[in-house]
Amino acid sequence: MSATRPWSRIEDEAIVSDYFDMFERELRGDPYSKTEHRRRLQKLLDDRTDGSIEYKHQNISAVLIELGQPYIDGYKPQRNYQELLFDVVADRLTSATSLLRLIGEQALQDAEVPAVERFVLNFERARLLHEGRDKLAADVEQVSVTRGDYEGFDVLSFEISGTERLIEVKTTTFGRMTPFFVSRNQVEVSDREKERYHVYRLFRFRDDPRFFSLRGSIRSNFELSPSQFRAALI
């Protein structure tokens, strides 16, 4: 049999159910074996190889991102998936109440930003001190606290040259590709200040903190999609 033949709905439903089970166990902090899951899953599939199953798990991660959800960080998203898989994941997600509850609980932890911003504040001060820019380090400011949210960024820092670095901090306990929310104001400020604007994306923050940064307009660095609308009577 060809390994490239399309997956059936029955196969998609089996692997999505298994993925959701692993994800829920991960969010609960319960140990599980991906290898054991894969071995059990193979009995329900039509002669699929380990590589095919692994790739399908990565496809499911990509679909979850499209749906605005986090994913199992060990399965790097692969976007080249069948439309049928998107439908199966979307349908399954509507009834995955316990998984969605756990995701929601984790998201509430993501929203507790003061400690995260202090992490960035201290990182920026240490970076400037390391470069011998003590005065600039002393002037690093958590503007979300000192000025408020209307500035459109969270931390004011500096380049070694003294040029201001405007930092918007976005954090998640999930993987680096997990979608996040931005405000219209943040997008507009990043458009105006694209030479000075940086997004610091902190991920795996609770267990294994890492981050990357991107300079420039949010609009040019990320794919933006509307998540909610404001309704007014006409």
N, C-alpha and C positions, 0 to 999 in steps of 0.2 A: 504493500500500500504506500502511496505517496504521502510524505509528511507535510506537504503543502496543501492538501485537500482542505476545504472549508470545514470548520467545526459546526456540528449540529446544535440546535437549541438545547437538546437534552444535555449535551456535553458542556455547553456554556453555563447552563443552570447549575450543573454539578460543580464546576470549578469556581464559579462565583460564590456559591454557598460555602465551599471550602475556604476560599479567600476571606470571606466575611467572618468565618469561625476563627481563623488564625488572627485576624485583626482584632476581634473582640477579646481574645485571650491576651494579646499583646497589650491592649489598653488596660486590662484588668491586672496586668503584671503576672499572669499565669504562664509558667514555662510551657513551651511546645516545641516539637521537632518538625521543621519544614520537610525534612526527608521522609519522616513517617507519614506526614500528611500526603505527600506526593505518592508514596507507595499505595496508600489506601485509595487515593483518587484514581490511580491508573486502572484499577479494577472497574471503574465506572465509565472509562473513556474508551474510544475506539482505536486501540493500539497506538497511543500517542507516546512519543519519546520524552525523556526527561527534559531535553532542550526545548521541545515544543510546549510542554507544560510550564516551564520557567518563563518562556516568552509570553505565554498567555497571561500568567500572573502579572507580568510587566504591563501588558495591555490593559488589564483591569485597573492598575494604578493610574494609567493615563486617563481612563474613562472617569475615574473618581475625581481627578483634577478638573476635567471638563465640567463635572457636576458641582465643582466648588468644594470638594471634600478632601480631607487628608488621605493618606495611603500608607501601606506598609513600607517603611523606609528601605527595607532590604530588597524590594522589588522596584528597581529603577524604571520609571515610566517609559513605555514605548508606544508612540502614538499611531502606528500603522495597524489599526485594528478594524475588524468587520463591524458594519453598522448593527448587525444582530447583537453583538456583544454589548454595545452601548445600551440597547433596549433592555437586555436582560439585567444589566447592572442597575439601570434606572428603576426598573420594576422591583427588583429585589430590595433596593434601598428604601422604597416607600414602606415596606413592612419590617425593616430592620430596626425596630424600636429600641432594643437594648444597645445596639451598636451606636445608633444616633445619640442616645442619651450619654454614653461614655464619651463620644466625640464632643458633645456639648459641654460636659464637665471639664474636659481638657481645654476646650476653647476658653472657658471662664478663667482658667489659670493663665492662658496666653494674655488675657486682658489685664492682668495685674502687672502693669508696665513700669511703675516707679523703680523697682529693683533692677529691671532690665536696662532702663535708661541710666541708672547709676553705674551699671557694668560698663556701658559705653563711655560714660563720663570719665570713669577711672582709666579705661583703656586709652582714651584720647590724651589724658593728662600724662600717662606713662609714656606714650609715644613721643610726645613733645619734650618731656624731660630727658628721654633717651637721646634726643637730638640736641640737647643743650639749650632748649628754648623754654627756660623756666618761666619767664614772664608770660609767654603765650599759654603755657600750661595752667598758670594761675587764673587766666581769663576764660578758660573753658567753662561754659555755662549751660545748665539744664533749663532751657528757656520754657519748656512746658510747665515748669514750676514757677520760675521767676517772672514770666510774662503772660503765660496762658497758652491755650491751644490755637489761638487765631493766627499765630506766626506761620503755621504750615510746616514746621519742623520741630524736632524735640531737643536737639543739642547743638549749641554753637561751639565749634572748634576752629582750628586754624591749620593751614598748610605751613610748612617750614618757612616759607617766604613771608608769612604773616597774613596772607589772603584768607578770608573767612571760609570755613567749611560748614555748610548747613546740613545737618544730619537728621534724617527721619528714621526712627527705629521701628522695625517690624519684627515681631518675634513669634515663634511657635515651638511647641514641644514636639512637633512632628518633623517630617523630612524637609529638605531644602526647597523642594518644588511645590510645597503646599501653598495654595492660593491665599491671599490676604486682602483685607479691605483697605482702601484708601479713600480719603474725602476729596470732594471737588476742590477744596481749598489747597490741599496738599499737591494735587495735580497741577493746579494753576500756578502755585508758587514754584514748583519744580520747572515749569515751562519758562517762567520769567528768569529764574536763577539757575539755569541748567549748567552753567560753568562752575557754580559753587555748590550745587545741590548733590547730596549723596543719600542713597538708601542703604542702611545697614540691616541686612536680613539675618537675624539670629535664629538658628534652628536647633532642634534636639536640646533645647535650653535646659530642661529639667535634668536630663541624665548625662548628656555628653555635649556640652555647649560648643557650638561652632558658629561662625558667621562669615558672610561675604559682603562686599560692598560694591555698589554700582554708582558711578557719577553720571549726572545728566538728568534729562527730563524723565519722569516716571512714564510718560506716554511713549517715549521712544525705547525704554528699557524693558517694559512689561506689556503684555497683552491685556488691555482693559475691557471689561464687559460690565454692563449695568446689572446691579444686584437688587435694587429697589427703586421705586418711583414715588414721588410725592403727588398726591391727588388733591385737586381743588375743584370745588363746584364751578360749573360754567353756566 
